[in-house]
Amino acid sequence: MKKSLLLLVLVLVFSSSFSQTKEDKIEKSKQLLSQLKNGCLFVRLATSQTKIDALKNFGKKELAEKVEKEQYLENIEIMNAFKNHYKFGRVYFIYSDASEKVMMSNIDSICLNDKLEVDYSISPNCKSVFTAQIGEISSITFGSDIIGLGLMDDQFKPLPTYFPGYVSKRDLIFFKRSANKMVRMLNTKLEETYTKYSQK
């Protein structure tokens, strides 16, 4: 009888602890969703500048120009994907070498225009700042770093794994998702989660 009572108490304590943890995650997700919807998302774009400079130093000018062009086209693809499919909040674009300024809350004079040029007239007024990138992202959810789209905070630290802020580039085994598909999937996850929590 005593063992049964003790077991019942342990089950109740465990269930209460689990329920509380789940509630905490929901509340944190609500907070992050609200901040993201009313804040600014800065998408970090790569430059491949180190690789380009190295190729030029070795006299491989044509190869350097090829890498530079490929990176430009990739960045244009990412920018267009967010412009066309990210509707959850405001979005801006920066180069990776502006990361430190974002971390210091210095977000003036770093945003890019449609030609991927720094446009000093773009001066975001943000209540909160989030960041994103397509590439290698850290995620405990997948057991290791993955290639895909990930949302981060203003210090470029990944958001909690229970938050709907990750989309893997790999679709099934042999197929890879395009930037368009990843951004579209991310926006859908954010919108659906926001709607679900707003109804509670």
C-alpha positions in Angstrom: 0.0 0.0 0.0 2.8 2.4 1.0 4.7 1.5 -2.2 1.6 2.2 -4.3 1.1 5.5 -2.6 4.7 6.5 -3.1 4.5 5.5 -6.8 1.4 7.6 -7.2 3.1 10.6 -5.6 6.1 10.3 -7.8 3.9 10.0 -10.9 2.0 13.2 -9.9 5.2 15.1 -9.2 6.7 14.0 -12.5 3.6 14.9 -14.4 3.4 18.3 -12.7 7.1 19.0 -13.5 6.6 18.0 -17.2 3.4 20.1 -17.5 5.2 23.1 -16.1 8.1 22.7 -18.4 5.8 22.5 -21.4 3.9 25.6 -20.2 7.2 27.4 -19.8 8.2 26.5 -23.4 4.8 27.7 -24.7 5.1 31.0 -22.9 8.7 31.5 -24.1 7.6 30.7 -27.7 4.7 33.2 -27.4 7.1 35.9 -26.3 9.6 35.2 -29.0 6.9 35.1 -31.7 5.5 38.4 -30.6 8.9 40.0 -30.5 9.8 38.6 -33.9 6.5 39.7 -35.5 6.9 43.3 -34.1 10.6 43.5 -34.4 13.2 43.1 -37.2 14.8 40.1 -38.8 18.3 40.6 -40.2 19.3 38.0 -42.7 23.1 37.5 -42.8 24.6 37.0 -46.3 28.0 35.5 -46.9 30.7 37.3 -48.9 33.3 34.6 -49.5 35.8 37.5 -49.3 38.6 35.5 -47.6 38.4 32.9 -50.3 38.2 35.6 -53.1 41.2 37.5 -51.7 43.3 34.3 -51.4 42.6 33.4 -55.0 43.6 36.9 -56.1 46.8 36.7 -54.1 47.7 33.5 -55.9 47.1 35.1 -59.2 43.8 33.2 -59.9 41.8 36.2 -61.0 39.3 34.4 -63.2 38.5 31.8 -60.5 38.2 34.6 -57.9 35.7 36.4 -60.2 33.8 33.2 -60.6 33.5 32.6 -56.8 32.4 36.3 -56.4 29.7 35.9 -59.1 28.4 32.7 -57.6 28.2 34.2 -54.2 26.4 37.2 -55.5 23.8 35.1 -57.3 23.3 32.9 -54.2 22.7 36.0 -52.1 20.2 37.4 -54.6 18.4 34.1 -54.5 18.2 34.3 -50.7 17.1 37.9 -50.7 14.3 37.2 -53.2 13.2 34.2 -51.2 12.7 36.3 -48.1 11.1 39.2 -50.0 8.6 36.9 -51.7 7.8 34.4 -48.9 8.6 35.9 -45.5 5.5 37.8 -44.4 5.7 37.3 -40.7 7.5 40.6 -40.0 10.0 43.1 -41.3 13.2 41.8 -42.9 16.5 43.4 -43.7 19.7 42.1 -45.2 23.3 42.5 -44.1 26.7 41.1 -45.0 28.4 38.8 -42.6 31.1 41.3 -41.8 28.4 43.5 -40.2 27.6 40.9 -37.6 29.6 42.6 -34.8 27.6 45.9 -35.4 24.3 44.0 -35.0 25.6 42.4 -31.8 26.4 45.9 -30.5 22.9 47.2 -31.5 24.5 49.4 -34.1 22.1 48.7 -37.0 22.4 51.9 -39.0 24.4 52.1 -42.2 24.7 48.3 -42.6 21.5 47.2 -44.5 21.7 46.2 -48.2 19.5 47.4 -51.0 18.1 45.2 -53.9 21.5 45.4 -55.6 23.2 44.0 -52.5 24.9 47.4 -51.9 25.1 49.0 -48.5 22.3 51.7 -48.4 22.9 54.4 -45.8 19.3 55.6 -46.2 18.0 52.4 -44.7 17.7 53.0 -40.9 15.6 50.4 -39.2 13.6 51.3 -36.1 13.4 48.0 -34.2 11.8 47.1 -30.9 13.7 43.8 -31.0 16.3 42.2 -33.3 16.5 38.7 -34.6 19.0 37.3 -37.1 18.8 34.5 -39.7 21.1 32.7 -42.1 21.0 29.9 -44.7 24.0 27.7 -44.3 25.5 25.8 -41.5 23.4 26.2 -38.3 23.8 24.7 -34.9 20.8 22.7 -33.7 20.5 20.2 -30.9 17.3 19.0 -32.5 19.2 17.3 -35.3 22.0 16.1 -33.0 24.7 18.2 -34.8 25.2 21.2 -37.0 23.0 21.0 -40.1 22.7 22.8 -43.4 19.6 24.8 -43.6 17.7 27.9 -42.5 17.9 29.0 -38.9 16.7 31.9 -36.8 19.0 33.4 -34.1 18.9 36.1 -31.5 20.7 39.4 -31.8 23.9 37.7 -30.7 23.6 35.1 -33.4 22.9 32.4 -30.9 20.3 29.8 -32.1 16.8 30.2 -30.7 15.5 27.3 -28.5 15.1 24.1 -30.3 11.4 23.9 -29.4 10.8 27.2 -31.3 9.7 26.8 -34.9 12.8 28.5 -36.3 14.6 25.8 -38.2 14.2 24.3 -41.6 16.7 21.7 -42.9 17.9 22.1 -46.5 17.7 18.3 -47.0 14.3 17.1 -48.0 14.0 13.3 -47.6 17.3 11.6 -48.5 18.4 12.6 -52.0 16.6 16.0 -52.5 17.6 19.5 -51.3 15.2 22.3 -50.6 15.7 25.6 -52.4 15.9 28.9 -50.6 12.4 29.7 -51.7 11.0 26.5 -50.2 12.9 26.8 -46.9 11.7 30.4 -46.4 8.2 29.5 -47.3 8.2 26.6 -44.9 9.6 28.8 -42.1 7.0 31.5 -42.7 4.2 28.9 -42.6 5.5 27.4 -39.3 5.7 30.8 -37.7 2.3 31.9 -38.9 0.6 28.6 -37.8 2.3 28.6 -34.4 1.4 32.2 -33.8 -2.2 31.6 -34.7 -2.4 28.5 -32.5 -1.1 30.3 -29.5 -3.2 33.4 -30.1 -6.3 31.3 -29.8 -5.4 30.0 -26.4 
